[in-house]
């Protein structure tokens, strides 16, 4: 099973991963704030993920892990 995980404590909420997701299943959390004071990225529907890893490639802080 494909799985995407985020190190939400270090995500700065830049939104680059959101902009490149072909399935549009990554969003910035509206109800969460991490230790750094940012709204971290999160996945809305793990089942729709195709494990393309575009999100992980774009992340400047390497907070995204994609497992195929």
Legacy VTK file of the C-alpha trace (Angstrom):
# vtk DataFile Version 3.0
C-alpha trace
ASCII
DATASET POLYDATA
POINTS 68 float
0.000 0.000 0.000
1.167 3.491 -0.822
1.709 5.828 2.094
2.681 9.469 2.447
3.739 10.835 5.806
4.692 14.322 6.941
7.046 15.425 9.717
4.485 18.000 10.787
6.646 19.434 13.576
9.145 20.847 11.082
6.833 21.693 8.164
6.806 25.436 7.510
3.572 25.365 5.512
5.064 26.772 2.310
2.477 24.954 0.169
4.832 23.762 -2.554
3.677 20.172 -2.052
0.054 21.273 -2.321
0.682 22.920 -5.679
2.306 19.871 -7.324
0.018 17.054 -6.165
-1.682 15.665 -9.301
-4.513 14.170 -7.223
-4.998 17.377 -5.174
-5.100 15.455 -1.900
-2.538 17.514 0.024
-3.727 20.576 1.932
-2.426 22.918 4.588
-4.125 22.123 7.889
-6.718 24.692 8.874
-7.129 23.508 12.455
-3.546 22.588 13.422
-0.491 24.642 14.289
2.896 22.988 14.765
5.665 23.861 17.251
7.042 26.477 14.874
3.680 28.229 14.577
2.881 27.089 11.023
-0.064 25.213 9.537
1.534 21.957 8.369
0.688 20.052 5.211
-1.438 16.933 5.485
-3.014 14.398 3.175
-6.786 14.246 2.907
-7.253 10.825 1.287
-4.408 8.326 1.531
-6.260 5.875 -0.743
-6.102 8.278 -3.714
-2.322 8.707 -3.455
-0.427 7.335 -6.482
3.004 7.617 -4.779
4.396 9.840 -7.522
6.618 11.595 -4.918
6.226 15.017 -6.564
5.405 16.395 -3.122
8.567 14.975 -1.545
10.690 16.223 -4.433
9.365 19.773 -4.077
9.643 19.985 -0.283
12.597 22.247 0.589
12.757 20.882 4.153
12.458 17.143 3.346
9.494 16.640 5.671
7.635 14.249 3.326
8.215 10.499 3.089
6.601 8.449 0.315
6.423 4.677 0.590
5.379 2.533 -2.362
LINES 1 69
68 0 1 2 3 4 5 6 7 8 9 10 11 12 13 14 15 16 17 18 19 20 21 22 23 24 25 26 27 28 29 30 31 32 33 34 35 36 37 38 39 40 41 42 43 44 45 46 47 48 49 50 51 52 53 54 55 56 57 58 59 60 61 62 63 64 65 66 67
